[in-house]
Amino acid sequence: MSREPTPTEILDRVKAIQADTAGVMEASRWAEWILERRFGATGTGIHTRVNSVQQLLGDDLVADLRYLASVRNDFAHNPMAVVRQPARFTATAQRALRQLLDAPVAPTAAPAAAAQRPSGRGTVPADGPG
C-alpha cells in the first residue's frame, strides 16, 4: 500500500508545473485530490468539488480554483488550447495548491481515511494523482 504524499512533496512537484497540457492536467488533478482528501469535497471536477466545500475556502482561493478549472476544461475539450497567460497560470496554480495545503480544516470537514480510492473519473488513488 502506498503512503500519501506530504505537503512538501506535493509543493515540490507543483513548483515544476508548466503552462502546457501536462501542467494544466497535473495542477487540476492535485487540486481535485487535495479538495477531496483534506476538505471532504464531493463531485467530479474542480467546479463541483469547490461548490461542495466553498464555505471552507476563502473567496480568493475559490476564484483561483475556478480559474484553474476553466483552463483545465479548455484543455480537455479543445485540442488547440493554449494558456494565454502562462505566468498567471503557473502563479495561480502554485498559490492555490499552497493555500489548499496550508488552510486549516475543521475536523468534521476531513474525509474518512481510505487506504485506496477508485481511480476512475473524478477520483484518484489515496497516494495522490501520480
Secondary structure, DSSP 8 states (H G I E B T S, - for coil): ------HHHHHHHHHT--SSHHHHHHHHHHHHHHHHHHH---SSHHHHHHHHHGGGS-HHHHHHHHHHHHHHHHHHH-TT---SSHHHHHHHHHHHHHHHHHS---TTTS----S----STT---TT---
